[in-house]
Amino acid sequence: MESPLLFFTDAVLRAPTIGSMLMCLAAAIVGVLVFLRKQSLLGESLSHAAYPGVVIGVMVAGALGLEEHQSSMIAIFIMMGAFITALIGLWTIHWLVRKLRFRSDSALCFILSSFFGIGITLASNVQYVYSSLYRQIQSYLYGQTATMTDIHIYVYGIFSLLIVLTVVLFYKELQAMTFDRDYAKSLGIKTKPIDALLFILITLAVVIGIRSVGVVLMSAMLIAPAVAARQYTNKMFVMFFLAGLFGLISGFLGNYFSVELNNYLSLKYPTDRLVIPTGPMIVMVASVICVVSLFFAPERGLIVRLIRIGSFRYRCMCENLLKAIWRHSSKKEISFDEIEKYQSLSPIYLRFLLWRLSMSGWLEKLDANAYKLTVDGNLWAAKIVRLHRLWEVYLANYLGVGAERVHRNAEEMEHIITPELERELTLLLKDPRTDPHHQPIPPRH
């Protein structure tokens, strides 16, 4: 297994690794703006719109008599062609939306399919006319990170620096335009020049990215880091930082795993030619980071939210159970059969809850079939009843809701009323003694 530091020092591995990391950084930062503006399909459309430019760039290079070994000059023509056709695609999208009143998703899909079809048609011609250069087209279609040289580090470094500086210098304007365009205009922000600058940056990010991960996969590098970063924060500048960090990690680990897996496969299956391309591996790493974030992010992660929901429901059941026992008798014992009458839970789960409450000190188990509230359990149950009845008084006396309609809402609110809200209700309602059904409200302990 190679040392991670080798990927930054080895003459062969250095350029693909650093170049990919810079590409992913630029794409991730631009992707935040694309994602927040709800234009996630834009990256997919522009990457496909750039493909005809790639083919045209190869055709121009072939017409000028450039050979395959002159890869640097060919790359310049390819990048220029891709940038121009991507800008044309972007302009066409906005023209269709604003002038012809196309739906945004329809315009994006139209440009994606039509431009890519044009590119495929032109590529089929290049395959026969400039067959020696046809490989250059394929490398931009699927990505070919391994063939990067040190010149790509400088090119991607300049582009990445340009994108970072633009975001830093125009952060407030971008923030205002992203979340409230009308408010940004009211502040005197010139939205059209900033929009034009942003579109150029998006196009540049797509164009420089297709060399690493290809036309087909480029949109993933725009969106995946941004989606992952969104799960951890509600602040835009933090989202930029996290997305850039996830992009750098994806670029490095994609190269690292590609090299290590290829070495492993060559040793394990020496007779077979099994290769894990770097570009798809970068996208796979970014996708894994995105999926892990969607499931396990501290606040918004699906698993964490399910745990939080399950914990809240469990607490509500415990409180409802204690409240039911309190209403039956706050001092005397109560049997399991009597408790079961007031609950819709299964007997097995009900016994589990009673066991948990007994272990926590809220209930005292007198024998195999009898329970009694402890002092703490009695106080907790009385508090829940108090909150329930206080809310009923608030609905009936302060909001004018009929007494026959307040119980259901109070059943839900009793579990989420905070001590601060309880104090406010007590002061507002002047510490009432009975609820709308003329039942006593337990005093505050």
Summary of the structure (lengths in Angstrom):
residues: 445
radius of gyration: 31.9
end to end distance: 64.4
largest distance: 99.8
contacts: 1492
relative contact order: 0.09
helix: 76%
strand: 3%
